[in-house]
Structures are given as structure tokens and as C-alpha cells.
Amino acid sequence: MKEIELKNEQLTIKVAEKGAELQSIKDASGKEYLWQADPKFWGRHSPILFPIVCSVNGETYRVDGKEYHLPRHGFARDAEFKLIAQNDRKVTFALESSEETKKVYPYDFTLSISYVLDGNQIGVIWHVHNTDKEEIHFQIGGHPAFNMPSGKLEGMIKLDNEEPMDALKSYADGSHDMVDVPLEADMGIMEINNNFFRNDSVKIHKSQTHRAMLMDTNGEPAVTVDYKTPVCAFWSPFGKQAPFVCIEPWFGIGDPRGYQGEFKDKPLMNHLQPGASFMSKYTITIG
């Protein structure tokens, strides 16, 4: 698997062409901040979620009444992207629709993913371009997994909102209802432990937060993620005591339990007219 490396005085990152997936984030001392995909716990680092986030019911969805099938989080994370641009601080990969993608997602598109290294920050840029003759519908999200500073699933995440917040009602099988429940947080601080993920991921929607700081034992930020997405989810596999947590900015959400409607009408769907583009960015700050 081919990897591209970007390096400056503070960070070294590696990105694979497969899935355009971030593989490593190391500081100048060689300390690794990104989860290293031990399959005993979870065999990925930071997959790109496209053209869906989470799942469609029964891995089946409908466009104009015709059924299509997609696995959880879509196909981009396992696709072979092409390297289209690279310099000392930025790398860009692209995935274009094909006859194979149209078997499971009936639209023409170009998906570009860029990584920009700037001091102790990594900018992750998503660009979706509609190359179809019709409006296309999609979701997109990030799924970066960060090593817990303590080396075990114990710690805290501080959000940028200290007011009481809500999360979506979620279930242990990964499904959810579009129903709010109180977020388990005190003044924006979430205690991260195994029990926190007893109902799979914790999904904060309605743009209630735009920054999440993973804190070390001294209360100092080890990793900060800034995002402009309507949803941010947090996940670690329940029951495994995996020493990582995912901070996941999403433009989208999975099907609510029992959803049988059209793909374009599902909650938090994004729409693009022919020739139009969507672009957004989230930023990872180390230290």
C-alpha cells in the first residue's frame, strides 16, 4: 500500500492512497498520536465516510424507488484513490465515479481529499463535485482514532460548549432514533471510559459543538479537533477496553430505526446541483 509522507519541524504524517486514509501522526520526538489499527480492537486509522455516514437500514436504500446496497460508512474508505497533487505541505487524492461505484451509488461525482500540514496542525479538506447531469445526494464524514494519552480507555474530552447538551438516542447495535437524550457531560467535559460507549457511539447533533479536546492526565490538550459539521460523534468499541477514542465530524447521520424513505429525504442529507461543489474542512491540532 503506497503511502505519502509530509514532514515539518513539529509533525510527520503519512497518508495511504487506499481510502486516502491518514495512517500516522508523529511529533518531533516520534510519539504517535493516531491509532495504529490493531485488528484486535479496530483495524482502521482514520477512514473517510462517503457517500453515507453510519448505516442505511439493512444495508439497503432507495433512489426513485430502486434499491441499492451499501455497507456501513460507504465505499470510499476501501477505494483506491489517485494521487493528484503533492508538495512539501499538502497532498491531494481523488476518487471518481465509475461503473463499479454506480452499481451501489447511482451518481457521477469526484471526491477529493486533501491534507495540509501547518506547524502542529493538520487540515483535512473534503471536496465533492457533482459531475452528473442530475442533482446528487450524499453524506460525508471523518473517523480519526486517537491514542488515549494515558495508554488506556480512561480520560476526558472537553467540548467548546459548557451548557447542557443533547445527544441522539443510540443503541448498542449502532442504530439510533432521532430523539434527544441528555449528553453525559459536566460543563462540557465528558468522562471517557468503557461505560460511556455502552450504546455504541455518542452522537451530538444540531451543531451544538465545534471543538473537542482530548486531555491528558494533567488536563492539558493532547489532541484538539475543530470542525464545522452539524454532527460530531465519539466512539470506542464497547467492552474491548481499546486504548483509543474516535472524534468524528459528520455531515450526515445513519438511517433512523425503521427508515424506509427515499435516500434524498433521510435526515442530514446533502444535495448538489449539476456542476456544483461542496467543500469543508476539519483541523487536527497536536499538543
PASEBA-1860 file (N, C-alpha, C; in nm, 3 decimals):
! residues 287
1> MKEIELKN> 0.085/-0.119/0.000/0.000/0.000/0.000/0.088/0.124/0.000 ~ 0.072/0.208/-0.102/0.156/0.326/-0.115/0.115/0.433/-0.016 ~ 0.216/0.493/0.050/0.193/0.599/0.145/0.272/0.724/0.107 ~ 0.213/0.839/0.136/0.278/0.967/0.115/0.311/1.026/0.251 ~ 0.431/1.080/0.264/0.473/1.141/0.391/0.490/1.292/0.375 ~ 0.435/1.365/0.472/0.458/1.508/0.483/0.525/1.533/0.618 ~ 0.623/1.625/0.620/0.701/1.646/0.742/0.740/1.791/0.755 ~ 0.730/1.842/0.878/0.788/1.971/0.910/0.862/1.959/1.043
9> EQLTIKVA> 0.898/2.070/1.106/0.976/2.063/1.229/0.897/2.007/1.347 ~ 0.763/2.009/1.338/0.682/1.968/1.451/0.614/1.833/1.433 ~ 0.573/1.801/1.310/0.495/1.680/1.286/0.543/1.607/1.162 ~ 0.519/1.476/1.163/0.532/1.392/1.044/0.402/1.314/1.028 ~ 0.340/1.324/0.912/0.218/1.249/0.888/0.237/1.158/0.767 ~ 0.161/1.050/0.765/0.159/0.959/0.650/0.015/0.936/0.609 ~ -0.007/0.930/0.477/-0.140/0.909/0.421/-0.130/0.802/0.313 ~ -0.224/0.707/0.316/-0.226/0.599/0.217/-0.314/0.637/0.099
17> EKGAELQS> -0.276/0.590/-0.020/-0.362/0.610/-0.137/-0.492/0.532/-0.121 ~ -0.486/0.414/-0.062/-0.610/0.339/-0.039/-0.695/0.412/0.064 ~ -0.813/0.451/0.022/-0.905/0.521/0.110/-0.866/0.664/0.140 ~ -0.753/0.713/0.083/-0.699/0.845/0.118/-0.697/0.860/0.270 ~ -0.654/0.754/0.338/-0.666/0.745/0.483/-0.537/0.785/0.554 ~ -0.550/0.876/0.648/-0.439/0.913/0.735/-0.392/0.789/0.811 ~ -0.260/0.767/0.811/-0.203/0.646/0.871/-0.124/0.673/0.999 ~ -0.070/0.793/1.011/0.018/0.821/1.123/0.029/0.971/1.146
25> IKDASGKE> 0.038/1.009/1.275/0.069/1.146/1.315/0.172/1.137/1.426 ~ 0.296/1.177/1.397/0.401/1.173/1.498/0.457/1.313/1.522 ~ 0.490/1.341/1.649/0.554/1.469/1.678/0.705/1.455/1.659 ~ 0.779/1.563/1.689/0.922/1.564/1.662/0.999/1.461/1.744 ~ 0.940/1.419/1.856/1.006/1.316/1.939/0.976/1.175/1.892 ~ 0.886/1.161/1.795/0.847/1.030/1.745/0.725/0.972/1.811 ~ 0.660/1.048/1.900/0.541/0.999/1.967/0.425/0.990/1.869 ~ 0.357/0.874/1.868/0.245/0.850/1.777/0.113/0.890/1.843
33> YLWQADPK> 0.035/0.970/1.771/-0.094/1.016/1.823/-0.213/0.945/1.758 ~ -0.195/0.891/1.640/-0.304/0.825/1.569/-0.305/0.676/1.601 ~ -0.423/0.620/1.621/-0.440/0.478/1.647/-0.379/0.396/1.534 ~ -0.306/0.290/1.570/-0.231/0.214/1.470/-0.299/0.086/1.423 ~ -0.431/0.085/1.427/-0.513/-0.014/1.356/-0.488/-0.158/1.399 ~ -0.466/-0.180/1.527/-0.454/-0.317/1.577/-0.589/-0.386/1.557 ~ -0.595/-0.491/1.472/-0.723/-0.554/1.443/-0.787/-0.622/1.564 ~ -0.711/-0.642/1.670/-0.768/-0.697/1.793/-0.879/-0.606/1.846
41> FWGRHSPI> -0.865/-0.476/1.819/-0.962/-0.378/1.866/-1.040/-0.316/1.750 ~ -0.968/-0.260/1.653/-1.030/-0.196/1.536/-0.921/-0.174/1.433 ~ -0.940/-0.229/1.314/-0.833/-0.234/1.216/-0.826/-0.118/1.121 ~ -0.863/0.002/1.166/-0.853/0.121/1.081/-0.790/0.235/1.161 ~ -0.748/0.340/1.085/-0.686/0.457/1.146/-0.781/0.578/1.146 ~ -0.823/0.615/1.025/-0.900/0.738/1.008/-0.975/0.734/0.875 ~ -1.071/0.643/0.861/-1.138/0.626/0.731/-1.224/0.746/0.692 ~ -1.237/0.765/0.559/-1.326/0.864/0.501/-1.464/0.799/0.484
49> LFPIVCSV> -1.567/0.864/0.535/-1.703/0.810/0.526/-1.775/0.879/0.410 ~ -1.809/0.804/0.307/-1.875/0.857/0.188/-1.925/0.740/0.105 ~ -2.042/0.747/0.044/-2.139/0.857/0.039/-2.245/0.852/0.149 ~ -2.221/0.766/0.250/-2.310/0.764/0.366/-2.226/0.770/0.492 ~ -2.289/0.814/0.599/-2.232/0.809/0.733/-2.315/0.709/0.813 ~ -2.247/0.624/0.889/-2.314/0.514/0.960/-2.381/0.419/0.859 ~ -2.502/0.375/0.889/-2.563/0.270/0.808/-2.695/0.313/0.748 ~ -2.730/0.249/0.636/-2.867/0.251/0.588/-2.931/0.120/0.632
57> NGETYRVD> -3.060/0.124/0.660/-3.128/0.008/0.718/-3.113/-0.115/0.630 ~ -3.061/-0.222/0.690/-3.043/-0.346/0.616/-2.945/-0.332/0.501 ~ -2.856/-0.231/0.509/-2.760/-0.200/0.402/-2.830/-0.175/0.268 ~ -2.955/-0.130/0.276/-3.036/-0.106/0.156/-3.096/0.033/0.160 ~ -3.091/0.103/0.045/-3.156/0.233/0.035/-3.221/0.246/-0.102 ~ -3.302/0.352/-0.118/-3.384/0.365/-0.237/-3.363/0.500/-0.306 ~ -3.343/0.495/-0.437/-3.337/0.615/-0.521/-3.442/0.599/-0.630 ~ -3.541/0.688/-0.628/-3.654/0.680/-0.722/-3.719/0.541/-0.720
65> GKEYHLPR> -3.725/0.485/-0.602/-3.790/0.355/-0.584/-3.703/0.235/-0.612 ~ -3.584/0.256/-0.671/-3.494/0.144/-0.700/-3.402/0.121/-0.581 ~ -3.379/-0.005/-0.547/-3.296/-0.038/-0.431/-3.149/-0.050/-0.468 ~ -3.066/0.002/-0.378/-2.921/-0.010/-0.386/-2.870/-0.057/-0.251 ~ -2.746/-0.106/-0.249/-2.692/-0.164/-0.126/-2.554/-0.105/-0.096 ~ -2.537/-0.061/0.027/-2.409/-0.007/0.072/-2.377/-0.060/0.211 ~ -2.250/-0.094/0.236/-2.210/-0.133/0.371/-2.198/-0.010/0.460 ~ -2.183/-0.032/0.586/-2.168/0.075/0.684/-2.059/0.173/0.641
73> HGFARDAE> -2.089/0.300/0.645/-1.996/0.410/0.614/-1.957/0.419/0.467 ~ -2.020/0.341/0.380/-1.997/0.359/0.237/-1.872/0.291/0.184 ~ -1.835/0.328/0.060/-1.728/0.257/-0.010/-1.596/0.333/-0.020 ~ -1.594/0.463/0.008/-1.472/0.541/-0.013/-1.356/0.490/0.072 ~ -1.385/0.444/0.192/-1.278/0.404/0.283/-1.198/0.285/0.232 ~ -1.255/0.208/0.138/-1.185/0.092/0.082/-1.148/0.111/-0.065 ~ -1.169/0.230/-0.118/-1.144/0.256/-0.260/-1.000/0.300/-0.284 ~ -0.954/0.277/-0.405/-0.820/0.322/-0.445/-0.831/0.464/-0.501
81> FKLIAQND> -0.782/0.560/-0.426/-0.776/0.699/-0.471/-0.651/0.720/-0.558 ~ -0.654/0.827/-0.636/-0.537/0.865/-0.715/-0.470/0.987/-0.653 ~ -0.338/0.983/-0.646/-0.263/1.100/-0.603/-0.264/1.202/-0.716 ~ -0.318/1.322/-0.689/-0.328/1.420/-0.798/-0.243/1.544/-0.775 ~ -0.197/1.568/-0.653/-0.111/1.684/-0.627/-0.035/1.662/-0.497 ~ 0.089/1.710/-0.494/0.170/1.697/-0.374/0.279/1.802/-0.374 ~ 0.298/1.865/-0.257/0.416/1.948/-0.236/0.464/1.925/-0.093 ~ 0.547/2.013/-0.040/0.606/1.990/0.091/0.505/1.995/0.205
89> RKVTFALE> 0.391/2.060/0.183/0.297/2.079/0.294/0.156/2.031/0.265 ~ 0.129/1.987/0.141/-0.007/1.948/0.106/-0.007/1.830/0.010 ~ -0.104/1.741/0.031/-0.123/1.629/-0.062/-0.273/1.615/-0.088 ~ -0.307/1.586/-0.214/-0.447/1.572/-0.253/-0.467/1.442/-0.329 ~ -0.574/1.371/-0.291/-0.613/1.246/-0.356/-0.754/1.263/-0.413 ~ -0.786/1.188/-0.517/-0.920/1.198/-0.577/-0.973/1.061/-0.612 ~ -1.105/1.049/-0.601/-1.179/0.930/-0.641/-1.291/0.973/-0.733 ~ -1.299/0.913/-0.850/-1.404/0.945/-0.946/-1.503/0.829/-0.956
97> SSEETKKV> -1.627/0.865/-0.983/-1.728/0.761/-1.005/-1.687/0.672/-1.122 ~ -1.738/0.550/-1.118/-1.705/0.451/-1.221/-1.824/0.358/-1.238 ~ -1.813/0.267/-1.330/-1.920/0.169/-1.346/-1.939/0.088/-1.219 ~ -1.829/0.062/-1.148/-1.838/-0.014/-1.024/-1.909/0.065/-0.914 ~ -1.871/0.192/-0.897/-1.937/0.271/-0.792/-2.084/0.292/-0.824 ~ -2.119/0.302/-0.953/-2.259/0.328/-0.990/-2.349/0.207/-0.967 ~ -2.290/0.091/-0.945/-2.370/-0.025/-0.909/-2.428/-0.011/-0.768 ~ -2.358/0.066/-0.683/-2.402/0.081/-0.544/-2.442/0.224/-0.510
105> YPYDFTLS> -2.407/0.320/-0.598/-2.436/0.462/-0.575/-2.454/0.525/-0.713 ~ -2.578/0.552/-0.753/-2.608/0.578/-0.894/-2.581/0.721/-0.942 ~ -2.471/0.781/-0.897/-2.441/0.919/-0.933/-2.297/0.931/-0.982 ~ -2.275/1.031/-1.069/-2.140/1.067/-1.109/-2.088/1.176/-1.017 ~ -1.962/1.162/-0.975/-1.906/1.255/-0.878/-1.754/1.248/-0.886 ~ -1.688/1.347/-0.828/-1.547/1.341/-0.795/-1.532/1.378/-0.648 ~ -1.468/1.292/-0.572/-1.441/1.316/-0.431/-1.291/1.339/-0.415 ~ -1.255/1.457/-0.365/-1.115/1.489/-0.340/-1.091/1.507/-0.191
113> ISYVLDGN> -0.979/1.453/-0.144/-0.940/1.464/-0.004/-0.800/1.523/0.001 ~ -0.785/1.633/0.076/-0.653/1.696/0.090/-0.612/1.698/0.236 ~ -0.483/1.687/0.257/-0.423/1.702/0.389/-0.319/1.814/0.381 ~ -0.330/1.910/0.473/-0.240/2.025/0.474/-0.168/2.028/0.608 ~ -0.036/2.025/0.605/0.045/2.027/0.726/0.093/2.169/0.751 ~ 0.059/2.224/0.868/0.092/2.362/0.902/0.129/2.369/1.050 ~ 0.258/2.373/1.079/0.303/2.373/1.218/0.259/2.247/1.289 ~ 0.185/2.262/1.398/0.136/2.145/1.472/-0.007/2.110/1.436
121> QIGVIWHV> -0.051/2.153/1.317/-0.188/2.128/1.274/-0.192/2.052/1.141 ~ -0.297/1.969/1.130/-0.327/1.900/1.004/-0.466/1.942/0.961 ~ -0.478/2.005/0.848/-0.609/2.037/0.791/-0.655/1.925/0.700 ~ -0.777/1.879/0.721/-0.835/1.773/0.638/-0.949/1.837/0.558 ~ -0.934/1.841/0.426/-1.028/1.912/0.339/-1.104/1.812/0.254 ~ -1.237/1.821/0.257/-1.325/1.738/0.175/-1.379/1.824/0.061 ~ -1.378/1.769/-0.060/-1.433/1.839/-0.176/-1.514/1.739/-0.259 ~ -1.644/1.761/-0.269/-1.731/1.676/-0.350/-1.780/1.760/-0.468
129> HNTDKEEI> -1.759/1.710/-0.589/-1.803/1.781/-0.710/-1.904/1.695/-0.785 ~ -2.017/1.755/-0.821/-2.121/1.684/-0.895/-2.089/1.687/-1.044 ~ -2.049/1.573/-1.100/-2.023/1.560/-1.243/-2.140/1.494/-1.315 ~ -2.252/1.479/-1.244/-2.371/1.416/-1.300/-2.455/1.520/-1.373 ~ -2.554/1.473/-1.448/-2.648/1.562/-1.516/-2.768/1.594/-1.428 ~ -2.774/1.527/-1.312/-2.885/1.547/-1.220/-2.831/1.583/-1.081 ~ -2.919/1.628/-0.994/-2.883/1.654/-0.856/-2.835/1.526/-0.791 ~ -2.729/1.536/-0.712/-2.682/1.419/-0.638/-2.702/1.443/-0.488
137> HFQIGGHP> -2.705/1.334/-0.413/-2.731/1.338/-0.269/-2.622/1.254/-0.202 ~ -2.567/1.305/-0.093/-2.454/1.237/-0.029/-2.439/1.281/0.115 ~ -2.362/1.202/0.188/-2.314/1.238/0.321/-2.164/1.215/0.323 ~ -2.096/1.284/0.414/-1.951/1.268/0.425/-1.910/1.292/0.570 ~ -1.805/1.221/0.612/-1.760/1.237/0.749/-1.619/1.185/0.769 ~ -1.562/1.223/0.883/-1.431/1.174/0.923/-1.445/1.079/1.041 ~ -1.343/0.994/1.059/-1.347/0.891/1.164/-1.208/0.871/1.224 ~ -1.135/0.982/1.255/-1.000/0.964/1.308/-1.001/0.908/1.450
145> AFNMPSGK> -0.911/0.815/1.473/-0.898/0.750/1.605/-0.766/0.794/1.668 ~ -0.773/0.841/1.791/-0.656/0.894/1.859/-0.621/0.810/1.981 ~ -0.492/0.786/1.998/-0.445/0.713/2.114/-0.479/0.790/2.241 ~ -0.529/0.719/2.342/-0.555/0.781/2.470/-0.423/0.821/2.535 ~ -0.412/0.943/2.586/-0.285/0.988/2.647/-0.238/0.898/2.760 ~ -0.334/0.837/2.833/-0.299/0.751/2.947/-0.257/0.611/2.905 ~ -0.278/0.578/2.777/-0.248/0.443/2.731/-0.359/0.344/2.759 ~ -0.469/0.391/2.816/-0.585/0.306/2.841/-0.711/0.390/2.827
153> LEGMIKLD> -0.826/0.324/2.823/-0.951/0.394/2.796/-1.000/0.465/2.923 ~ -0.922/0.564/2.962/-0.958/0.649/3.074/-0.908/0.790/3.044 ~ -0.995/0.889/3.061/-0.955/1.026/3.033/-1.076/1.114/3.017 ~ -1.056/1.226/2.948/-1.167/1.319/2.930/-1.154/1.393/2.797 ~ -1.270/1.434/2.748/-1.276/1.522/2.631/-1.351/1.647/2.672 ~ -1.291/1.762/2.645/-1.354/1.890/2.675/-1.410/1.951/2.548 ~ -1.539/1.983/2.549/-1.605/2.045/2.436/-1.608/2.196/2.453 ~ -1.638/2.268/2.345/-1.637/2.414/2.348/-1.770/2.473/2.393
161> NEEPMDAL> -1.860/2.389/2.440/-1.991/2.434/2.488/-2.010/2.383/2.630 ~ -2.019/2.473/2.727/-2.033/2.432/2.867/-2.179/2.423/2.910 ~ -2.271/2.458/2.820/-2.414/2.447/2.852/-2.459/2.301/2.841 ~ -2.570/2.264/2.906/-2.624/2.130/2.887/-2.654/2.103/2.739 ~ -2.615/1.987/2.692/-2.635/1.950/2.551/-2.710/1.818/2.542 ~ -2.759/1.792/2.421/-2.829/1.667/2.393/-2.748/1.582/2.297 ~ -2.772/1.452/2.302/-2.720/1.357/2.205/-2.837/1.277/2.150 ~ -2.816/1.214/2.036/-2.921/1.129/1.981/-2.933/1.001/2.063
169> KSYADGSH> -3.055/0.952/2.075/-3.079/0.826/2.146/-3.021/0.712/2.062 ~ -2.919/0.647/2.115/-2.849/0.541/2.042/-2.863/0.408/2.114 ~ -2.834/0.302/2.038/-2.850/0.166/2.089/-2.720/0.088/2.068 ~ -2.706/-0.020/2.142/-2.582/-0.097/2.142/-2.551/-0.155/2.004 ~ -2.653/-0.173/1.918/-2.627/-0.228/1.785/-2.581/-0.122/1.685 ~ -2.563/0.001/1.732/-2.517/0.109/1.645/-2.628/0.191/1.583 ~ -2.752/0.151/1.601/-2.864/0.225/1.546/-2.902/0.341/1.638 ~ -2.995/0.424/1.593/-3.038/0.538/1.673/-3.178/0.580/1.633
177> DMVDVPLE> -3.239/0.659/1.718/-3.363/0.729/1.688/-3.333/0.879/1.681 ~ -3.413/0.953/1.607/-3.397/1.098/1.602/-3.468/1.159/1.723 ~ -3.422/1.115/1.840/-3.477/1.158/1.968/-3.362/1.204/2.055 ~ -3.377/1.317/2.124/-3.271/1.370/2.207/-3.271/1.309/2.346 ~ -3.151/1.283/2.398/-3.132/1.246/2.537/-3.022/1.336/2.592 ~ -3.019/1.361/2.721/-2.915/1.448/2.776/-2.775/1.390/2.754 ~ -2.682/1.475/2.711/-2.543/1.435/2.695/-2.479/1.418/2.833 ~ -2.406/1.308/2.850/-2.336/1.285/2.976/-2.209/1.371/2.979
185> ADMGIMEI> -2.226/1.494/3.023/-2.115/1.589/3.029/-2.140/1.687/3.142 ~ -2.034/1.735/3.201/-2.041/1.835/3.308/-1.959/1.955/3.265 ~ -2.025/2.068/3.241/-1.957/2.189/3.194/-1.874/2.161/3.068 ~ -1.931/2.079/2.979/-1.865/2.047/2.854/-1.759/1.940/2.862 ~ -1.740/1.879/2.979/-1.637/1.775/2.993/-1.703/1.638/2.997 ~ -1.662/1.551/2.907/-1.711/1.414/2.901/-1.604/1.321/2.957 ~ -1.641/1.239/3.054/-1.550/1.139/3.109/-1.548/1.019/3.015 ~ -1.431/0.989/2.961/-1.419/0.881/2.863/-1.377/0.753/2.934
193> NNNFFRND> -1.464/0.654/2.926/-1.436/0.522/2.980/-1.523/0.422/2.904 ~ -1.509/0.295/2.936/-1.583/0.193/2.862/-1.734/0.215/2.869 ~ -1.784/0.251/2.985/-1.929/0.266/3.003/-1.986/0.379/2.918 ~ -1.904/0.478/2.887/-1.951/0.590/2.806/-2.000/0.542/2.670 ~ -1.947/0.429/2.622/-1.981/0.378/2.489/-2.072/0.256/2.496 ~ -2.147/0.243/2.604/-2.234/0.127/2.620/-2.343/0.121/2.514 ~ -2.380/0.235/2.456/-2.476/0.238/2.346/-2.408/0.276/2.216 ~ -2.290/0.220/2.194/-2.211/0.244/2.073/-2.163/0.389/2.073
201> SVKIHKSQ> -2.172/0.459/1.961/-2.118/0.594/1.955/-2.212/0.695/2.022 ~ -2.152/0.804/2.068/-2.226/0.915/2.125/-2.232/1.024/2.018 ~ -2.353/1.057/1.974/-2.372/1.145/1.859/-2.433/1.278/1.904 ~ -2.355/1.384/1.896/-2.405/1.518/1.928/-2.442/1.586/1.798 ~ -2.569/1.625/1.782/-2.611/1.687/1.656/-2.657/1.830/1.682 ~ -2.721/1.890/1.583/-2.772/2.028/1.590/-2.661/2.132/1.608 ~ -2.539/2.099/1.561/-2.427/2.195/1.566/-2.405/2.252/1.705 ~ -2.418/2.168/1.807/-2.404/2.215/1.945/-2.258/2.236/1.986
209> THRAMLMD> -2.166/2.177/1.911/-2.025/2.187/1.946/-1.940/2.190/1.819 ~ -1.827/2.260/1.827/-1.738/2.271/1.711/-1.591/2.249/1.747 ~ -1.566/2.208/1.869/-1.428/2.177/1.910/-1.432/2.069/2.018 ~ -1.341/1.972/2.007/-1.327/1.866/2.106/-1.180/1.849/2.138 ~ -1.146/1.858/2.267/-1.007/1.844/2.312/-0.991/1.718/2.393 ~ -0.906/1.628/2.347/-0.871/1.508/2.421/-0.760/1.547/2.519 ~ -0.789/1.534/2.650/-0.699/1.585/2.752/-0.609/1.475/2.809 ~ -0.488/1.516/2.848/-0.400/1.423/2.919/-0.432/1.425/3.069
217> TNGEPAVT> -0.356/1.351/3.148/-0.387/1.339/3.291/-0.366/1.470/3.366 ~ -0.292/1.565/3.306/-0.270/1.696/3.368/-0.375/1.798/3.323 ~ -0.471/1.753/3.244/-0.573/1.845/3.196/-0.530/1.929/3.079 ~ -0.417/1.894/3.017/-0.368/1.967/2.901/-0.413/1.895/2.773 ~ -0.446/1.972/2.667/-0.491/1.906/2.544/-0.378/1.828/2.476 ~ -0.404/1.701/2.448/-0.311/1.619/2.371/-0.343/1.631/2.223 ~ -0.473/1.626/2.191/-0.522/1.641/2.053/-0.648/1.726/2.059 ~ -0.659/1.823/1.968/-0.779/1.905/1.955/-0.831/1.891/1.813
225> VDYKTPVC> -0.961/1.870/1.798/-1.025/1.862/1.667/-1.126/1.976/1.657 ~ -1.109/2.060/1.555/-1.203/2.169/1.526/-1.280/2.133/1.400 ~ -1.411/2.159/1.400/-1.498/2.115/1.291/-1.616/2.211/1.279 ~ -1.676/2.212/1.161/-1.794/2.296/1.135/-1.915/2.211/1.098 ~ -1.910/2.087/1.135/-2.014/1.992/1.095/-2.135/1.999/1.189 ~ -2.253/1.959/1.140/-2.370/1.958/1.227/-2.368/1.847/1.331 ~ -2.287/1.743/1.307/-2.278/1.629/1.399/-2.131/1.604/1.433 ~ -2.105/1.574/1.558/-1.977/1.515/1.595/-2.006/1.394/1.682
233> AFWSPFGK> -1.948/1.280/1.645/-1.969/1.156/1.719/-1.839/1.116/1.787 ~ -1.854/1.037/1.893/-1.740/0.988/1.970/-1.759/0.838/1.989 ~ -1.651/0.761/1.967/-1.667/0.615/1.968/-1.538/0.547/2.009 ~ -1.556/0.438/2.083/-1.454/0.337/2.106/-1.531/0.207/2.123 ~ -1.478/0.095/2.078/-1.557/-0.029/2.079/-1.589/-0.075/2.221 ~ -1.717/-0.080/2.250/-1.762/-0.115/2.385/-1.717/-0.255/2.424 ~ -1.669/-0.266/2.547/-1.632/-0.397/2.601/-1.490/-0.442/2.571 ~ -1.419/-0.370/2.483/-1.284/-0.413/2.445/-1.174/-0.340/2.522
241> QAPFVCIE> -1.211/-0.233/2.593/-1.112/-0.151/2.663/-1.001/-0.108/2.568 ~ -1.039/-0.071/2.447/-0.942/-0.027/2.347/-0.884/0.109/2.388 ~ -0.753/0.126/2.378/-0.689/0.250/2.428/-0.693/0.365/2.327 ~ -0.808/0.385/2.264/-0.823/0.495/2.170/-0.966/0.545/2.174 ~ -0.984/0.667/2.124/-1.118/0.723/2.106/-1.123/0.792/1.971 ~ -1.235/0.777/1.903/-1.258/0.844/1.775/-1.335/0.974/1.798 ~ -1.291/1.080/1.734/-1.361/1.209/1.732/-1.402/1.230/1.587 ~ -1.533/1.225/1.559/-1.581/1.207/1.422/-1.671/1.322/1.375
249> PWFGIGDP> -1.620/1.415/1.296/-1.705/1.520/1.240/-1.784/1.467/1.121 ~ -1.915/1.490/1.122/-2.002/1.432/1.020/-2.094/1.537/0.959 ~ -2.102/1.535/0.827/-2.212/1.596/0.753/-2.308/1.484/0.715 ~ -2.384/1.436/0.812/-2.476/1.327/0.786/-2.498/1.245/0.911 ~ -2.586/1.150/0.898/-2.621/1.059/1.007/-2.681/0.933/0.945 ~ -2.674/0.821/1.017/-2.732/0.698/0.966/-2.884/0.703/0.961 ~ -2.942/0.603/0.897/-3.088/0.593/0.895/-3.141/0.579/1.037 ~ -3.244/0.654/1.073/-3.312/0.626/1.199/-3.373/0.486/1.193
257> RGYQGEFK> -3.395/0.427/1.308/-3.457/0.294/1.312/-3.587/0.293/1.234 ~ -3.599/0.194/1.145/-3.722/0.176/1.070/-3.736/0.264/0.948 ~ -3.635/0.343/0.913/-3.649/0.434/0.799/-3.664/0.357/0.668 ~ -3.766/0.392/0.590/-3.793/0.326/0.462/-3.810/0.427/0.348 ~ -3.778/0.552/0.374/-3.799/0.656/0.274/-3.691/0.659/0.168 ~ -3.701/0.759/0.082/-3.603/0.779/-0.024/-3.471/0.828/0.035 ~ -3.363/0.793/-0.033/-3.229/0.833/0.009/-3.219/0.984/0.026 ~ -3.273/1.059/-0.068/-3.260/1.205/-0.066/-3.333/1.268/0.051
265> DKPLMNHL> -3.428/1.197/0.109/-3.511/1.254/0.216/-3.466/1.215/0.356 ~ -3.361/1.135/0.369/-3.317/1.093/0.501/-3.258/1.212/0.576 ~ -3.254/1.206/0.709/-3.203/1.319/0.787/-3.058/1.354/0.753 ~ -3.031/1.485/0.756/-2.897/1.539/0.736/-2.834/1.493/0.605 ~ -2.911/1.500/0.498/-2.862/1.471/0.364/-2.811/1.600/0.299 ~ -2.707/1.587/0.218/-2.651/1.700/0.143/-2.687/1.683/-0.004 ~ -2.712/1.795/-0.072/-2.760/1.793/-0.210/-2.674/1.886/-0.295 ~ -2.642/1.841/-0.416/-2.563/1.922/-0.508/-2.626/1.921/-0.646
273> QPGASFMS> -2.646/2.041/-0.702/-2.694/2.053/-0.838/-2.581/2.020/-0.937 ~ -2.614/1.986/-1.061/-2.511/1.955/-1.160/-2.406/2.066/-1.169 ~ -2.279/2.027/-1.165/-2.170/2.123/-1.175/-2.133/2.191/-1.045 ~ -2.212/2.171/-0.941/-2.186/2.237/-0.813/-2.087/2.156/-0.729 ~ -2.026/2.223/-0.630/-1.929/2.159/-0.542/-1.961/2.187/-0.396 ~ -1.919/2.095/-0.313/-1.926/2.108/-0.167/-1.784/2.101/-0.114 ~ -1.751/2.188/-0.020/-1.618/2.183/0.041/-1.629/2.215/0.189 ~ -1.557/2.140/0.271/-1.547/2.170/0.412/-1.414/2.118/0.465
281> KYTITIG> -1.383/2.155/0.587/-1.253/2.125/0.644/-1.267/2.101/0.793 ~ -1.191/2.006/0.845/-1.171/1.999/0.989/-1.021/1.997/1.017 ~ -0.984/2.036/1.139/-0.842/2.054/1.172/-0.806/1.975/1.296 ~ -0.694/1.906/1.288/-0.638/1.831/1.400/-0.517/1.908/1.451 ~ -0.517/1.943/1.579/-0.405/2.012/1.640/-0.341/1.920/1.744 ~ -0.210/1.905/1.736/-0.136/1.820/1.829/-0.072/1.906/1.936 ~ -0.100/1.873/2.063/-0.045/1.948/2.176/-0.128/2.070/2.212
END
